[in-house]
């Protein structure tokens, strides 16, 4: 199964920031919203997200007021999506 994970973002039209996690299945061409466990990072855009050894790491970002310098990890193993 090949796919892409997307975290956060910004909607310019409404000035709204997000901290949702989505998955796009490249084979099925289908989006899925991922329900996570634990407290997620605050809503943001302009961050970096990487996948490494079964986890997604989110670093930094901006929410319209604050420039973050934090690091978050979401375990993607066994479909137990847990923020740490």
Buried (B, 14 or more C-beta within 10 A) or exposed (E): EEEEBBBBBBEEEEEEBBBBBBBBEEEEEEEEEBEBEEEBBBBBBBBEBEEEEEBBEBBBBBBEEEEBEEEBBBBBEEEEBEBE
